[in-house]
Amino acid sequence: AQGGNDVVIYMRDKNQCHTINTEHRNPRYLSEFSLLMEGGSSEIRGICTLEDLKVELETPGVVIVHALPCQLTPPWFREHKDIIPHDALICVTAKGLYLPTQQLMGHAILDALDRAEQPLAFLSGPSFAEEIMKGNPTTLVVASDDLFQAVRIQRMMSNFKTIRVFTSDDPVGVQLGGALKNPLAVGAGMVAGMGFGTNTLSAVVVRASHELRQLAAAMGGNPRTIDGLAGIGDLMLTCFSSQSRNQRCGQRLMKGETVEDIQKEYTVEGIPTADVAIIYGDMCGLELPIFRCVHALIHKKITPDEAVMSLMGRRSQYEMKNSPRNSRKISFS
């Protein structure tokens, strides 16, 4: 909206829609913030009927920014596939895997639409919604197989004041970084829950990013993507902040609470995603020791002490096995 785009929010709740259109705030999410953004040249509108949605989707050049939770995303597209234009660019903001089929979100969406092709882009990066609404400077990355589609989202989202968007042509790496940081954030919470400090947490984050790079490369992504916003950026956000539900879950598990009790209060994507991460690791023949320890702790297959010994007792090795060495020697004599 700040960039002059006509923004329409679709929902099924009529009361929510009415409040958005009359009071310019969302009564269900971050209701303390106005949707009349400073400097915005167009108004954010709400719609709540399928007929209105059909009309909006017929707009030439329409972009669908899809913001439902991961497990609801493919079913929604399956239900509405007949009204989704084949040339509409779908920008996916959900960070996770589709658990029933253990798929990346892009593959699950194409299957739900029953189409071999559909313009897709994936927006990711370190971004708590509340901080964005407060106007905190935030950087994101958007990836697409067709780079010009990523550029479309970049130009639409960037406002040169609080949001800066980078582009990528690696949707696999961006999706994996956004999804698999969730179980690693559970692991970060476990570190805190065990009573360890910043030394331990920093070690876990760095070595976890190494495992993410290995997995991204094995699954056809670019390992360098994990060094960026969708990888280490998002990983740092969720591992070091108590705002992260995954991180809080890890802490509570180490204090004796059960997964079942925690998930009654809020969704923790990292719990089921940990299972899929192990499946991916096995398929690719990767060790992934941190992922495996987090998974084992979640399912109470090992104790916290055993997890520490499992990681700290591993054989000594070179830190960056395949890192190129600079053959040029510099003399300081």
KALIN-V925363 format. One line per field, one symbol per residue. psi: psi as a letter, one per 30 degrees, with the letter a starting at -180 (. if undefined). A space follows every 10 residues. Layout:
psi = ???
This chain:
psi = efggkjkkkk lfjeeeeeee fefhljfekh ffkkgikkfk glkklklgle eeeeeeffkk gkkjjkglle ffeeeeeeeg ffgjkfgkkj jkfkjaljee fhlleeeeee eefhkfkkkk ljkaljjkee eeffgkkkkl kkkkejefee eeeeeeekgg efkkklllgi eeeeeeeeef fefeeeeeee eeffglaeee eeeeeeeeee eeeeeeefgg ljffeffaef ceeeeeefef kffkeeeeee eeefgfllee eeffelkjff dffeeeeeee eeefhkeiee eeeeeeeegh flleeeeeee efglkklkej egkkkjfkkk kg.
